[in-house]
């Protein structure tokens, strides 16, 4: 990969950490993307959850874009990885979906602290 002429005082470890966080944010967005479609099904039909999880999907994707913009502004390079499939794509109750969302948010928060 060619080095940027803009890069200055931007350590490779920082670049790697940002790329890791970008990929995690995209995984979360991907997971949230399937949630509203579950709640939109005719046998579930919970419109409030549809709107909530669509917003969560967009929010996580926006976080990834912000990190990628920052990476570029510092002269870093974006390194996207394959996004794994969500662990589940159906929930028996809205509470289960919210619990999964909470666990995702904890994972993102812990990753951004390290």
Biopython code that builds the backbone (N, CA, C, O; Angstrom):
import numpy as np
from Bio.PDB.StructureBuilder import StructureBuilder

atoms = [
    (1, "UNK", "N", (0.839, -1.175, 0.000)),
    (1, "UNK", "CA", (0.000, 0.000, 0.000)),
    (1, "UNK", "C", (0.891, 1.248, 0.000)),
    (1, "UNK", "O", (1.850, 1.321, 0.769)),
    (2, "UNK", "N", (0.589, 2.204, -0.834)),
    (2, "UNK", "CA", (1.360, 3.441, -0.902)),
    (2, "UNK", "C", (1.107, 4.282, 0.349)),
    (2, "UNK", "O", (0.003, 4.294, 0.893)),
    (3, "UNK", "N", (2.136, 4.976, 0.789)),
    (3, "UNK", "CA", (1.998, 5.850, 1.954)),
    (3, "UNK", "C", (1.471, 7.212, 1.516)),
    (3, "UNK", "O", (1.777, 7.691, 0.424)),
    (4, "UNK", "N", (0.684, 7.817, 2.377)),
    (4, "UNK", "CA", (0.113, 9.123, 2.098)),
    (4, "UNK", "C", (1.122, 10.232, 2.378)),
    (4, "UNK", "O", (1.951, 10.121, 3.281)),
    (5, "UNK", "N", (1.041, 11.278, 1.606)),
    (5, "UNK", "CA", (1.892, 12.450, 1.846)),
    (5, "UNK", "C", (1.361, 13.273, 3.014)),
    (5, "UNK", "O", (2.073, 14.125, 3.546)),
    (6, "UNK", "N", (0.119, 13.026, 3.416)),
    (6, "UNK", "CA", (-0.506, 13.759, 4.515)),
    (6, "UNK", "C", (-0.131, 13.162, 5.875)),
    (6, "UNK", "O", (-0.155, 13.861, 6.888)),
    (7, "UNK", "N", (0.206, 11.900, 5.898)),
    (7, "UNK", "CA", (0.446, 11.187, 7.148)),
    (7, "UNK", "C", (1.597, 11.801, 7.945)),
    (7, "UNK", "O", (2.709, 11.972, 7.445)),
    (8, "UNK", "N", (1.289, 12.126, 9.206)),
    (8, "UNK", "CA", (2.296, 12.652, 10.109)),
    (8, "UNK", "C", (1.829, 12.363, 11.532)),
    (8, "UNK", "O", (0.682, 12.636, 11.886)),
    (9, "UNK", "N", (2.725, 11.811, 12.340)),
    (9, "UNK", "CA", (2.399, 11.491, 13.730)),
    (9, "UNK", "C", (1.136, 10.638, 13.852)),
    (9, "UNK", "O", (0.298, 10.875, 14.722)),
    (10, "UNK", "N", (1.011, 9.654, 12.980)),
    (10, "UNK", "CA", (-0.142, 8.752, 12.991)),
    (10, "UNK", "C", (0.404, 7.335, 12.964)),
    (10, "UNK", "O", (0.759, 6.806, 11.911)),
    (11, "UNK", "N", (0.463, 6.735, 14.141)),
    (11, "UNK", "CA", (1.096, 5.435, 14.307)),
    (11, "UNK", "C", (0.256, 4.329, 13.667)),
    (11, "UNK", "O", (-0.973, 4.403, 13.637)),
    (12, "UNK", "N", (0.926, 3.324, 13.168)),
    (12, "UNK", "CA", (0.276, 2.181, 12.526)),
    (12, "UNK", "C", (-0.685, 1.485, 13.484)),
    (12, "UNK", "O", (-1.727, 0.992, 13.054)),
    (13, "UNK", "N", (-0.356, 1.435, 14.766)),
    (13, "UNK", "CA", (-1.254, 0.816, 15.751)),
    (13, "UNK", "C", (-2.580, 1.559, 15.827)),
    (13, "UNK", "O", (-3.638, 0.944, 15.966)),
    (14, "UNK", "N", (-2.520, 2.881, 15.735)),
    (14, "UNK", "CA", (-3.735, 3.695, 15.755)),
    (14, "UNK", "C", (-4.569, 3.423, 14.496)),
    (14, "UNK", "O", (-5.789, 3.269, 14.563)),
    (15, "UNK", "N", (-3.895, 3.370, 13.367)),
    (15, "UNK", "CA", (-4.567, 3.072, 12.100)),
    (15, "UNK", "C", (-5.256, 1.704, 12.174)),
    (15, "UNK", "O", (-6.403, 1.560, 11.753)),
    (16, "UNK", "N", (-4.556, 0.711, 12.706)),
    (16, "UNK", "CA", (-5.113, -0.639, 12.828)),
    (16, "UNK", "C", (-6.322, -0.656, 13.767)),
    (16, "UNK", "O", (-7.319, -1.320, 13.483)),
    (17, "UNK", "N", (-6.236, 0.070, 14.877)),
    (17, "UNK", "CA", (-7.335, 0.122, 15.837)),
    (17, "UNK", "C", (-8.574, 0.772, 15.216)),
    (17, "UNK", "O", (-9.698, 0.320, 15.433)),
    (18, "UNK", "N", (-8.357, 1.823, 14.451)),
    (18, "UNK", "CA", (-9.487, 2.477, 13.789)),
    (18, "UNK", "C", (-10.122, 1.535, 12.772)),
    (18, "UNK", "O", (-11.347, 1.446, 12.691)),
    (19, "UNK", "N", (-9.306, 0.839, 12.003)),
    (19, "UNK", "CA", (-9.852, -0.117, 11.041)),
    (19, "UNK", "C", (-10.651, -1.218, 11.742)),
    (19, "UNK", "O", (-11.707, -1.627, 11.260)),
    (20, "UNK", "N", (-10.151, -1.685, 12.865)),
    (20, "UNK", "CA", (-10.871, -2.703, 13.632)),
    (20, "UNK", "C", (-12.219, -2.165, 14.104)),
    (20, "UNK", "O", (-13.229, -2.864, 14.037)),
    (21, "UNK", "N", (-12.230, -0.915, 14.584)),
    (21, "UNK", "CA", (-13.466, -0.303, 15.056)),
    (21, "UNK", "C", (-14.444, -0.086, 13.902)),
    (21, "UNK", "O", (-15.647, -0.291, 14.062)),
    (22, "UNK", "N", (-13.935, 0.325, 12.746)),
    (22, "UNK", "CA", (-14.789, 0.508, 11.566)),
    (22, "UNK", "C", (-15.488, -0.805, 11.242)),
    (22, "UNK", "O", (-16.697, -0.831, 11.013)),
    (23, "UNK", "N", (-14.735, -1.879, 11.224)),
    (23, "UNK", "CA", (-15.321, -3.170, 10.897)),
    (23, "UNK", "C", (-16.344, -3.618, 11.941)),
    (23, "UNK", "O", (-17.345, -4.243, 11.589)),
    (24, "UNK", "N", (-16.114, -3.314, 13.200)),
    (24, "UNK", "CA", (-17.082, -3.643, 14.240)),
    (24, "UNK", "C", (-18.355, -2.814, 14.068)),
    (24, "UNK", "O", (-19.460, -3.341, 14.203)),
    (25, "UNK", "N", (-18.209, -1.535, 13.775)),
    (25, "UNK", "CA", (-19.382, -0.679, 13.548)),
    (25, "UNK", "C", (-20.201, -1.198, 12.362)),
    (25, "UNK", "O", (-21.431, -1.192, 12.403)),
    (26, "UNK", "N", (-19.521, -1.641, 11.317)),
    (26, "UNK", "CA", (-20.226, -2.172, 10.151)),
    (26, "UNK", "C", (-20.914, -3.501, 10.476)),
    (26, "UNK", "O", (-22.004, -3.772, 9.972)),
    (27, "UNK", "N", (-20.286, -4.328, 11.312)),
    (27, "UNK", "CA", (-20.939, -5.563, 11.756)),
    (27, "UNK", "C", (-22.218, -5.235, 12.522)),
    (27, "UNK", "O", (-23.254, -5.866, 12.312)),
    (28, "UNK", "N", (-22.140, -4.251, 13.406)),
    (28, "UNK", "CA", (-23.326, -3.855, 14.179)),
    (28, "UNK", "C", (-24.417, -3.329, 13.254)),
    (28, "UNK", "O", (-25.589, -3.668, 13.416)),
    (29, "UNK", "N", (-24.036, -2.510, 12.296)),
    (29, "UNK", "CA", (-25.003, -1.995, 11.332)),
    (29, "UNK", "C", (-25.663, -3.146, 10.583)),
    (29, "UNK", "O", (-26.878, -3.153, 10.388)),
    (30, "UNK", "N", (-24.862, -4.111, 10.167)),
    (30, "UNK", "CA", (-25.355, -5.281, 9.441)),
    (30, "UNK", "C", (-26.329, -6.079, 10.310)),
    (30, "UNK", "O", (-27.362, -6.546, 9.830)),
    (31, "UNK", "N", (-25.992, -6.227, 11.584)),
    (31, "UNK", "CA", (-26.873, -6.940, 12.507)),
    (31, "UNK", "C", (-28.171, -6.183, 12.690)),
    (31, "UNK", "O", (-29.253, -6.767, 12.628)),
    (32, "UNK", "N", (-28.064, -4.879, 12.917)),
    (32, "UNK", "CA", (-29.272, -4.069, 13.078)),
    (32, "UNK", "C", (-30.102, -4.036, 11.794)),
    (32, "UNK", "O", (-31.314, -3.826, 11.854)),
    (33, "UNK", "N", (-29.482, -4.236, 10.653)),
    (33, "UNK", "CA", (-30.204, -4.208, 9.384)),
    (33, "UNK", "C", (-31.233, -5.338, 9.304)),
    (33, "UNK", "O", (-32.301, -5.156, 8.718)),
    (34, "UNK", "N", (-30.928, -6.492, 9.881)),
    (34, "UNK", "CA", (-31.886, -7.594, 9.802)),
    (34, "UNK", "C", (-33.009, -7.458, 10.831)),
    (34, "UNK", "O", (-34.077, -8.043, 10.653)),
    (35, "UNK", "N", (-32.788, -6.707, 11.887)),
    (35, "UNK", "CA", (-33.779, -6.608, 12.962)),
    (35, "UNK", "C", (-35.098, -5.952, 12.529)),
    (35, "UNK", "O", (-36.161, -6.494, 12.834)),
    (36, "UNK", "N", (-35.072, -4.817, 11.835)),
    (36, "UNK", "CA", (-36.367, -4.226, 11.466)),
    (36, "UNK", "C", (-37.170, -5.126, 10.532)),
    (36, "UNK", "O", (-38.401, -5.109, 10.549)),
    (37, "UNK", "N", (-36.481, -5.897, 9.731)),
    (37, "UNK", "CA", (-37.192, -6.782, 8.804)),
    (37, "UNK", "C", (-37.865, -7.932, 9.544)),
    (37, "UNK", "O", (-38.898, -8.440, 9.108)),
    (38, "UNK", "N", (-37.280, -8.336, 10.653)),
    (38, "UNK", "CA", (-37.949, -9.330, 11.496)),
    (38, "UNK", "C", (-39.238, -8.743, 12.055)),
    (38, "UNK", "O", (-40.285, -9.388, 12.019)),
    (39, "UNK", "N", (-39.162, -7.533, 12.565)),
    (39, "UNK", "CA", (-40.336, -6.914, 13.190)),
    (39, "UNK", "C", (-41.359, -6.414, 12.175)),
    (39, "UNK", "O", (-42.481, -6.061, 12.540)),
    (40, "UNK", "N", (-40.975, -6.385, 10.919)),
    (40, "UNK", "CA", (-41.900, -5.973, 9.856)),
    (40, "UNK", "C", (-42.719, -7.164, 9.344)),
    (40, "UNK", "O", (-43.719, -6.965, 8.653)),
    (41, "UNK", "N", (-42.318, -8.380, 9.665)),
    (41, "UNK", "CA", (-43.041, -9.565, 9.202)),
    (41, "UNK", "C", (-44.501, -9.503, 9.617)),
    (41, "UNK", "O", (-44.828, -8.932, 10.657)),
    (42, "UNK", "N", (-45.380, -10.085, 8.813)),
    (42, "UNK", "CA", (-46.814, -10.032, 9.105)),
    (42, "UNK", "C", (-47.193, -10.749, 10.398)),
    (42, "UNK", "O", (-48.211, -10.416, 11.005)),
    (43, "UNK", "N", (-46.398, -11.720, 10.830)),
    (43, "UNK", "CA", (-46.707, -12.428, 12.069)),
    (43, "UNK", "C", (-46.078, -11.770, 13.301)),
    (43, "UNK", "O", (-46.259, -12.246, 14.421)),
    (44, "UNK", "N", (-45.336, -10.668, 13.091)),
    (44, "UNK", "CA", (-44.724, -9.944, 14.209)),
    (44, "UNK", "C", (-45.302, -8.525, 14.270)),
    (44, "UNK", "O", (-45.909, -8.139, 15.269)),
    (45, "UNK", "N", (-45.107, -7.755, 13.196)),
    (45, "UNK", "CA", (-45.735, -6.441, 12.995)),
    (45, "UNK", "C", (-45.644, -5.490, 14.199)),
    (45, "UNK", "O", (-46.660, -5.122, 14.789)),
    (46, "UNK", "N", (-44.418, -5.103, 14.550)),
    (46, "UNK", "CA", (-44.209, -4.138, 15.636)),
    (46, "UNK", "C", (-43.482, -2.913, 15.062)),
    (46, "UNK", "O", (-42.253, -2.872, 15.004)),
    (47, "UNK", "N", (-44.258, -1.938, 14.649)),
    (47, "UNK", "CA", (-43.698, -0.805, 13.904)),
    (47, "UNK", "C", (-42.701, 0.032, 14.707)),
    (47, "UNK", "O", (-41.762, 0.579, 14.129)),
    (48, "UNK", "N", (-42.879, 0.142, 15.997)),
    (48, "UNK", "CA", (-41.931, 0.914, 16.801)),
    (48, "UNK", "C", (-40.534, 0.311, 16.759)),
    (48, "UNK", "O", (-39.540, 1.035, 16.710)),
    (49, "UNK", "N", (-40.463, -0.997, 16.779)),
    (49, "UNK", "CA", (-39.173, -1.679, 16.704)),
    (49, "UNK", "C", (-38.574, -1.570, 15.309)),
    (49, "UNK", "O", (-37.354, -1.516, 15.154)),
    (50, "UNK", "N", (-39.423, -1.538, 14.308)),
    (50, "UNK", "CA", (-38.944, -1.340, 12.934)),
    (50, "UNK", "C", (-38.183, -0.022, 12.852)),
    (50, "UNK", "O", (-37.051, 0.022, 12.370)),
    (51, "UNK", "N", (-38.802, 1.035, 13.319)),
    (51, "UNK", "CA", (-38.174, 2.364, 13.256)),
    (51, "UNK", "C", (-36.929, 2.433, 14.134)),
    (51, "UNK", "O", (-35.920, 3.009, 13.729)),
    (52, "UNK", "N", (-36.990, 1.858, 15.322)),
    (52, "UNK", "CA", (-35.855, 1.893, 16.242)),
    (52, "UNK", "C", (-34.624, 1.224, 15.631)),
    (52, "UNK", "O", (-33.530, 1.788, 15.646)),
    (53, "UNK", "N", (-34.811, 0.030, 15.100)),
    (53, "UNK", "CA", (-33.664, -0.710, 14.573)),
    (53, "UNK", "C", (-33.176, -0.175, 13.236)),
    (53, "UNK", "O", (-31.997, -0.320, 12.914)),
    (54, "UNK", "N", (-34.043, 0.433, 12.457)),
    (54, "UNK", "CA", (-33.563, 1.102, 11.236)),
    (54, "UNK", "C", (-32.658, 2.272, 11.607)),
    (54, "UNK", "O", (-31.617, 2.492, 10.988)),
    (55, "UNK", "N", (-33.071, 3.015, 12.624)),
    (55, "UNK", "CA", (-32.249, 4.130, 13.088)),
    (55, "UNK", "C", (-30.911, 3.610, 13.639)),
    (55, "UNK", "O", (-29.864, 4.202, 13.378)),
    (56, "UNK", "N", (-30.943, 2.517, 14.390)),
    (56, "UNK", "CA", (-29.708, 1.940, 14.941)),
    (56, "UNK", "C", (-28.780, 1.503, 13.814)),
    (56, "UNK", "O", (-27.569, 1.713, 13.895)),
    (57, "UNK", "N", (-29.326, 0.903, 12.774)),
    (57, "UNK", "CA", (-28.531, 0.475, 11.613)),
    (57, "UNK", "C", (-27.839, 1.676, 10.972)),
    (57, "UNK", "O", (-26.638, 1.643, 10.704)),
    (58, "UNK", "N", (-28.608, 2.730, 10.730)),
    (58, "UNK", "CA", (-28.046, 3.933, 10.111)),
    (58, "UNK", "C", (-26.996, 4.584, 11.001)),
    (58, "UNK", "O", (-25.972, 5.065, 10.517)),
    (59, "UNK", "N", (-27.255, 4.596, 12.295)),
    (59, "UNK", "CA", (-26.335, 5.220, 13.247)),
    (59, "UNK", "C", (-24.991, 4.518, 13.266)),
    (59, "UNK", "O", (-23.950, 5.175, 13.250)),
    (60, "UNK", "N", (-24.998, 3.201, 13.299)),
    (60, "UNK", "CA", (-23.735, 2.452, 13.317)),
    (60, "UNK", "C", (-22.970, 2.641, 12.006)),
    (60, "UNK", "O", (-21.746, 2.771, 12.011)),
    (61, "UNK", "N", (-23.685, 2.655, 10.901)),
    (61, "UNK", "CA", (-23.031, 2.885, 9.604)),
    (61, "UNK", "C", (-22.421, 4.290, 9.564)),
    (61, "UNK", "O", (-21.320, 4.477, 9.048)),
    (62, "UNK", "N", (-23.139, 5.273, 10.110)),
    (62, "UNK", "CA", (-22.611, 6.643, 10.173)),
    (62, "UNK", "C", (-21.346, 6.712, 11.020)),
    (62, "UNK", "O", (-20.412, 7.438, 10.682)),
    (63, "UNK", "N", (-21.311, 5.957, 12.125)),
    (63, "UNK", "CA", (-20.099, 5.924, 12.955)),
    (63, "UNK", "C", (-18.922, 5.396, 12.144)),
    (63, "UNK", "O", (-17.816, 5.929, 12.226)),
    (64, "UNK", "N", (-19.162, 4.352, 11.365)),
    (64, "UNK", "CA", (-18.095, 3.789, 10.531)),
    (64, "UNK", "C", (-17.605, 4.831, 9.524)),
    (64, "UNK", "O", (-16.400, 4.968, 9.311)),
    (65, "UNK", "N", (-18.522, 5.560, 8.909)),
    (65, "UNK", "CA", (-18.129, 6.590, 7.938)),
    (65, "UNK", "C", (-17.304, 7.697, 8.600)),
    (65, "UNK", "O", (-16.329, 8.178, 8.023)),
    (66, "UNK", "N", (-17.695, 8.094, 9.801)),
    (66, "UNK", "CA", (-16.931, 9.128, 10.510)),
    (66, "UNK", "C", (-15.508, 8.666, 10.800)),
    (66, "UNK", "O", (-14.552, 9.423, 10.631)),
    (67, "UNK", "N", (-15.379, 7.432, 11.232)),
    (67, "UNK", "CA", (-14.046, 6.890, 11.504)),
    (67, "UNK", "C", (-13.217, 6.790, 10.221)),
    (67, "UNK", "O", (-12.021, 7.079, 10.226)),
    (68, "UNK", "N", (-13.855, 6.381, 9.130)),
    (68, "UNK", "CA", (-13.133, 6.284, 7.857)),
    (68, "UNK", "C", (-12.712, 7.668, 7.367)),
    (68, "UNK", "O", (-11.616, 7.832, 6.830)),
    (69, "UNK", "N", (-13.580, 8.662, 7.550)),
    (69, "UNK", "CA", (-13.213, 10.034, 7.178)),
    (69, "UNK", "C", (-12.008, 10.507, 7.986)),
    (69, "UNK", "O", (-11.084, 11.116, 7.446)),
    (70, "UNK", "N", (-12.028, 10.217, 9.295)),
    (70, "UNK", "CA", (-10.906, 10.597, 10.148)),
    (70, "UNK", "C", (-9.630, 9.889, 9.693)),
    (70, "UNK", "O", (-8.568, 10.503, 9.588)),
    (71, "UNK", "N", (-9.751, 8.600, 9.429)),
    (71, "UNK", "CA", (-8.595, 7.822, 8.980)),
    (71, "UNK", "C", (-7.979, 8.456, 7.724)),
    (71, "UNK", "O", (-6.761, 8.609, 7.635)),
    (72, "UNK", "N", (-8.807, 8.813, 6.783)),
    (72, "UNK", "CA", (-8.322, 9.443, 5.551)),
    (72, "UNK", "C", (-7.688, 10.810, 5.828)),
    (72, "UNK", "O", (-6.666, 11.161, 5.238)),
    (73, "UNK", "N", (-8.299, 11.564, 6.718)),
    (73, "UNK", "CA", (-7.770, 12.907, 7.003)),
    (73, "UNK", "C", (-6.386, 12.859, 7.643)),
    (73, "UNK", "O", (-5.609, 13.805, 7.519)),
    (74, "UNK", "N", (-6.077, 11.751, 8.330)),
    (74, "UNK", "CA", (-4.772, 11.586, 8.969)),
    (74, "UNK", "C", (-3.760, 10.902, 8.062)),
    (74, "UNK", "O", (-2.607, 10.708, 8.446)),
    (75, "UNK", "N", (-4.191, 10.539, 6.864)),
    (75, "UNK", "CA", (-3.285, 9.874, 5.941)),
    (75, "UNK", "C", (-3.246, 8.370, 6.119)),
    (75, "UNK", "O", (-2.389, 7.692, 5.551)),
    (76, "UNK", "N", (-4.166, 7.853, 6.901)),
    (76, "UNK", "CA", (-4.252, 6.409, 7.089)),
    (76, "UNK", "C", (-4.965, 5.753, 5.924)),
    (76, "UNK", "O", (-5.492, 6.430, 5.042)),
    (77, "UNK", "N", (-4.976, 4.453, 5.927)),
    (77, "UNK", "CA", (-5.622, 3.676, 4.883)),
    (77, "UNK", "C", (-6.729, 2.823, 5.488)),
    (77, "UNK", "O", (-6.570, 2.242, 6.562)),
    (78, "UNK", "N", (-7.845, 2.759, 4.784)),
    (78, "UNK", "CA", (-8.978, 1.951, 5.222)),
    (78, "UNK", "C", (-8.732, 0.500, 4.819)),
    (78, "UNK", "O", (-8.330, 0.219, 3.690)),
    (79, "UNK", "N", (-8.976, -0.412, 5.746)),
    (79, "UNK", "CA", (-8.818, -1.840, 5.471)),
    (79, "UNK", "C", (-10.091, -2.563, 5.917)),
    (79, "UNK", "O", (-10.188, -3.026, 7.053)),
    (80, "UNK", "N", (-11.056, -2.652, 5.014)),
    (80, "UNK", "CA", (-12.306, -3.332, 5.335)),
    (80, "UNK", "C", (-12.115, -4.839, 5.274)),
    (80, "UNK", "O", (-11.384, -5.358, 4.431)),
    (81, "UNK", "N", (-12.779, -5.517, 6.176)),
    (81, "UNK", "CA", (-12.748, -6.987, 6.239)),
    (81, "UNK", "C", (-14.147, -7.510, 5.908)),
    (81, "UNK", "O", (-15.111, -6.746, 5.851)),
    (82, "UNK", "N", (-14.240, -8.803, 5.696)),
    (82, "UNK", "CA", (-15.544, -9.435, 5.476)),
    (82, "UNK", "C", (-16.387, -9.262, 6.744)),
    (82, "UNK", "O", (-15.881, -9.359, 7.861)),
    (83, "UNK", "N", (-17.663, -9.007, 6.549)),
    (83, "UNK", "CA", (-18.572, -8.830, 7.679)),
    (83, "UNK", "C", (-19.252, -10.166, 7.947)),
    (83, "UNK", "O", (-19.883, -10.746, 7.063)),
    (84, "UNK", "N", (-19.113, -10.646, 9.178)),
    (84, "UNK", "CA", (-19.733, -11.918, 9.522)),
    (84, "UNK", "C", (-21.247, -11.752, 9.631)),
    (84, "UNK", "O", (-21.748, -10.664, 9.915)),
    (85, "UNK", "N", (-21.955, -12.837, 9.402)),
    (85, "UNK", "CA", (-23.413, -12.820, 9.510)),
    (85, "UNK", "C", (-23.815, -12.632, 10.972)),
    (85, "UNK", "O", (-23.101, -13.072, 11.873)),
    (86, "UNK", "N", (-24.959, -11.977, 11.211)),
    (86, "UNK", "CA", (-25.442, -11.847, 12.582)),
    (86, "UNK", "C", (-25.640, -13.223, 13.217)),
    (86, "UNK", "O", (-25.946, -14.200, 12.532)),
    (87, "UNK", "N", (-25.461, -13.280, 14.516)),
    (87, "UNK", "CA", (-25.604, -14.537, 15.227)),
    (87, "UNK", "C", (-27.003, -15.125, 15.138)),
    (87, "UNK", "O", (-27.184, -16.342, 15.149)),
    (88, "UNK", "N", (-27.968, -14.260, 15.050)),
    (88, "UNK", "CA", (-29.350, -14.712, 14.871)),
    (88, "UNK", "C", (-30.097, -13.690, 14.042)),
    (88, "UNK", "O", (-29.702, -12.526, 13.967)),
    (89, "UNK", "N", (-31.175, -14.128, 13.421)),
    (89, "UNK", "CA", (-31.941, -13.245, 12.556)),
    (89, "UNK", "C", (-33.437, -13.306, 12.858)),
    (89, "UNK", "O", (-34.250, -12.735, 12.131)),
    (90, "UNK", "N", (-33.788, -13.999, 13.931)),
    (90, "UNK", "CA", (-35.168, -14.057, 14.406)),
    (90, "UNK", "C", (-35.143, -14.025, 15.926)),
    (90, "UNK", "O", (-34.212, -14.530, 16.554)),
    (91, "UNK", "N", (-36.168, -13.430, 16.506)),
    (91, "UNK", "CA", (-36.273, -13.314, 17.950)),
    (91, "UNK", "C", (-37.669, -13.731, 18.377)),
    (91, "UNK", "O", (-38.651, -13.430, 17.698)),
    (92, "UNK", "N", (-37.754, -14.426, 19.505)),
    (92, "UNK", "CA", (-39.060, -14.859, 20.005)),
    (92, "UNK", "C", (-39.842, -13.708, 20.616)),
    (92, "UNK", "O", (-41.072, -13.684, 20.576)),
    (93, "UNK", "N", (-39.102, -12.743, 21.190)),
    (93, "UNK", "CA", (-39.757, -11.597, 21.815)),
    (93, "UNK", "C", (-38.956, -10.329, 21.514)),
    (93, "UNK", "O", (-37.759, -10.393, 21.233)),
    (94, "UNK", "N", (-39.626, -9.183, 21.575)),
    (94, "UNK", "CA", (-38.881, -7.926, 21.424)),
    (94, "UNK", "C", (-37.802, -7.763, 22.495)),
    (94, "UNK", "O", (-36.758, -7.161, 22.243)),
    (95, "UNK", "N", (-38.055, -8.297, 23.683)),
    (95, "UNK", "CA", (-37.077, -8.209, 24.763)),
    (95, "UNK", "C", (-35.777, -8.918, 24.371)),
    (95, "UNK", "O", (-34.693, -8.429, 24.690)),
    (96, "UNK", "N", (-35.867, -10.054, 23.689)),
    (96, "UNK", "CA", (-34.664, -10.751, 23.232)),
    (96, "UNK", "C", (-33.879, -9.900, 22.242)),
    (96, "UNK", "O", (-32.650, -9.852, 22.299)),
    (97, "UNK", "N", (-34.576, -9.236, 21.345)),
    (97, "UNK", "CA", (-33.907, -8.377, 20.365)),
    (97, "UNK", "C", (-33.231, -7.202, 21.061)),
    (97, "UNK", "O", (-32.109, -6.834, 20.713)),
    (98, "UNK", "N", (-33.901, -6.619, 22.032)),
    (98, "UNK", "CA", (-33.311, -5.499, 22.763)),
    (98, "UNK", "C", (-32.111, -5.964, 23.584)),
    (98, "UNK", "O", (-31.136, -5.224, 23.721)),
    (99, "UNK", "N", (-32.168, -7.174, 24.128)),
    (99, "UNK", "CA", (-31.028, -7.717, 24.871)),
    (99, "UNK", "C", (-29.836, -7.908, 23.940)),
    (99, "UNK", "O", (-28.703, -7.598, 24.308)),
    (100, "UNK", "N", (-30.091, -8.421, 22.726)),
    (100, "UNK", "CA", (-29.013, -8.573, 21.745)),
    (100, "UNK", "C", (-28.437, -7.209, 21.358)),
    (100, "UNK", "O", (-27.226, -7.060, 21.198)),
    (101, "UNK", "N", (-29.312, -6.223, 21.212)),
    (101, "UNK", "CA", (-28.845, -4.875, 20.873)),
    (101, "UNK", "C", (-27.977, -4.310, 21.998)),
    (101, "UNK", "O", (-26.956, -3.673, 21.739)),
    (102, "UNK", "N", (-28.382, -4.542, 23.229)),
    (102, "UNK", "CA", (-27.595, -4.081, 24.378)),
    (102, "UNK", "C", (-26.215, -4.730, 24.373)),
    (102, "UNK", "O", (-25.214, -4.055, 24.613)),
    (103, "UNK", "N", (-26.153, -6.028, 24.104)),
    (103, "UNK", "CA", (-24.871, -6.726, 24.052)),
    (103, "UNK", "C", (-23.991, -6.184, 22.928)),
    (103, "UNK", "O", (-22.777, -6.064, 23.093)),
    (104, "UNK", "N", (-24.596, -5.859, 21.791)),
    (104, "UNK", "CA", (-23.832, -5.251, 20.693)),
    (104, "UNK", "C", (-23.239, -3.918, 21.115)),
    (104, "UNK", "O", (-22.065, -3.641, 20.868)),
    (105, "UNK", "N", (-24.061, -3.097, 21.751)),
    (105, "UNK", "CA", (-23.597, -1.775, 22.170)),
    (105, "UNK", "C", (-22.488, -1.891, 23.222)),
    (105, "UNK", "O", (-21.545, -1.100, 23.216)),
    (106, "UNK", "N", (-22.597, -2.854, 24.107)),
    (106, "UNK", "CA", (-21.531, -3.084, 25.090)),
    (106, "UNK", "C", (-20.236, -3.478, 24.392)),
    (106, "UNK", "O", (-19.153, -3.022, 24.757)),
    (107, "UNK", "N", (-20.367, -4.333, 23.379)),
    (107, "UNK", "CA", (-19.184, -4.780, 22.629)),
    (107, "UNK", "C", (-18.501, -3.602, 21.934)),
    (107, "UNK", "O", (-17.275, -3.496, 21.948)),
    (108, "UNK", "N", (-19.287, -2.726, 21.334)),
    (108, "UNK", "CA", (-18.726, -1.543, 20.667)),
    (108, "UNK", "C", (-18.074, -0.626, 21.686)),
    (108, "UNK", "O", (-16.976, -0.118, 21.459)),
    (109, "UNK", "N", (-18.741, -0.415, 22.795)),
    (109, "UNK", "CA", (-18.213, 0.464, 23.831)),
    (109, "UNK", "C", (-16.903, -0.070, 24.406)),
    (109, "UNK", "O", (-15.953, 0.689, 24.601)),
    (110, "UNK", "N", (-16.853, -1.358, 24.674)),
    (110, "UNK", "CA", (-15.626, -1.953, 25.208)),
    (110, "UNK", "C", (-14.495, -1.874, 24.187)),
    (110, "UNK", "O", (-13.345, -1.622, 24.549)),
    (111, "UNK", "N", (-14.815, -2.087, 22.926)),
    (111, "UNK", "CA", (-13.787, -2.036, 21.871)),
    (111, "UNK", "C", (-13.242, -0.623, 21.709)),
    (111, "UNK", "O", (-12.050, -0.443, 21.458)),
    (112, "UNK", "N", (-14.094, 0.371, 21.849)),
    (112, "UNK", "CA", (-13.630, 1.753, 21.675)),
    (112, "UNK", "C", (-12.826, 2.230, 22.876)),
    (112, "UNK", "O", (-12.066, 3.193, 22.770)),
    (113, "UNK", "N", (-12.985, 1.567, 24.017)),
    (113, "UNK", "CA", (-12.211, 1.922, 25.210)),
    (113, "UNK", "C", (-10.808, 1.333, 25.189)),
    (113, "UNK", "O", (-9.922, 1.805, 25.902)),
    (114, "UNK", "N", (-10.605, 0.300, 24.371)),
    (114, "UNK", "CA", (-9.289, -0.360, 24.384)),
    (114, "UNK", "C", (-8.350, 0.205, 23.344)),
    (114, "UNK", "O", (-7.209, -0.246, 23.233)),
]
sb = StructureBuilder()
sb.init_structure("model")
sb.init_model(0)
sb.init_chain("A")
sb.init_seg("    ")
for serial, (resi, resn, name, xyz) in enumerate(atoms, 1):
    if name == "N":
        sb.init_residue(resn, " ", resi, " ")
    sb.init_atom(name, np.array(xyz, "f"), 0.0, 1.0, " ", f" {name:<3s}", serial, name[0])
structure = sb.get_structure()
